[in-house]
């Protein structure tokens, strides 16, 4: 059983107590899985996700346990569908499942599916925690594949749903999960020449949206800290440019550095000790490094031209960045101290906004060749692949497991509205993430603890 407090998860000793009775044995020979590299879409697993039953209908601040059973199942189905690997059905239109069936499914009634999700919702009512059980079964083998349990406050019921979807995704794909995470982005409103840009955060599926800044200053390029405790961003007020760190838990922010020079694109080091940023001084833009606690910045690049970036490798030893020192925007890699700078992009067109995968195996970037596209390459510049074909797709950000990218897409025309989109590494599974306003500069945070 996993207990989820706000921004904190821990194992509890309740797993055996809640799930000891009437549990099918785990089948060691069960091999139901999905191929995450298949770009045909033909292998999407059919999964039934009926509403989660409750032993007793009680009222919580988030609705009755019966209503929560329906809503949790819907989020699970939506998460799985959004990954592009699964074809879930339910919970609407599916028959009600009894509590007895949760641990002893009637497999004959689910013969049209390859996998089956069952679970339950329990609560003592009022402000008491809710308990959510989650089970995954192989229908053909009539065997249990995984089970999880979550104890959450009523307001965090969506986290239990995301955690359940994560457990299912991990078991069937063999990949690390990513649903229980959040996105920071810039919410935009107003005409192009007077755009209001506010820092906002939301769940990875667009739910639980809230604004962090009020729009009195321009906010740009947010990034979550490695420990998920804070968000780094740039703020423009008049001719002053500031880099702030916003503490998610306390709502307070602190100044890291400020300047009258154009400053942009701050990025954390993997250990959270350093912050990279770009700054234009006397017509030359270079990359600087400053301690996360503040202090005097150190200049890392010195070549004439515009050096922008960068993004650290997961081990913190290297930095990928963009530079026009060769005459056009290209991607370069250097050591974390600025030494050994070398170009890795050699294809046609221009390259911008590189972002190192959390796995370390790929670098995502914006490919500018006619339109703007999201693309990936290996850290030595090989195997370049374009993943999207929108009119203006840019600024990729990686999911915590390195399998999915979010980016923003700007529509043509005078309105120029931007929206947050998502695509996986096959380039096939693409979808829009709903936001209340136009959105740009997404930043995917780590998996929630």
Secondary structure, 3 states (H helix, E strand, C coil): CEEEECCEEEECCCHHHHHCCCCCCECCCCCCCCCCCCCCCCCCEEEEECCCEECCCCEECCEEHHHHHHHHHHHHHHHHHHCCCEEEECCCCCCCCCHHHHHCCCHHHHCCCCEEEEEEEEECCECCCEEEEEEEEECCCCEEEEEEEEEECHHHHHHHHHHHHHHHHHHHHCCCCCCCEEEEEEEEECCHHHCEEEEEEEECCCCCCEECCCCCCEEEEEEECCCCCEEEEEEEECCEEEEEEEECCCCCEEEEEEECCCEEEEEECCCCCEEEEEEEECCEEEEEEEECCCCCCEECCCCCCEEEEEEECCCCCEEEEEECCCCCCEEEEEECCCCCCEECCCCCCEEEEEEECCCCCCEEEEEECCCEEEEEECCCCCCCEECCCCCEEEEEEECCCCCEEEEEEECCCCCCCEEEEEEECCCCCEEEECCCCEEEEEEEEEECC
